[in-house]
Amino acid sequence: MRVVIQRVSEASVTIEGNVAGSIGRGFVVLLGIEHEDTAEDSAWLVAKIAGMRVFADAEGKMNLSLKEIDGRVLVISQFTLHASTKKGNRPGFTRAARPEVAVPLYEDFLLKLEAELGTPVARGVFGADMKVALINDGPVTICMDSRAKE
């Protein structure tokens, strides 16, 4: 699994003109799932996201986590995170998991994240054409891959 995490002051996702989810301060998480991903990948990423200390403390240092600031999360499924640009100019997406594999892992990720944070997680709709609006705070943008674990 790959994620792009953006620290935001606010964010929302709109589908067919209707706001499907919105948050204030917290993270927008773009989530890409590969064929070989498992529930263990999901658990590792959830723990890293929930514990990531990138919010300012009283001294202005990035030292606080989502839990410590009572932050929220908006998760967007994003198969294009697994784009291959090796040949030509048209990306290939063969590494991205098919819906029959990706949807259960996406749902697993959401449930684990809600359990870890103790709050509902806003979300888009898997496979939908979504319009994501956000104010990136910092900006702080972090990429993680459960295979690399770095």
Summary of the structure (lengths in Angstrom):
residues: 150
radius of gyration: 15.2
end to end distance: 12.7
largest distance: 48.9
contacts: 448
relative contact order: 0.30
helix: 27%
strand: 40%
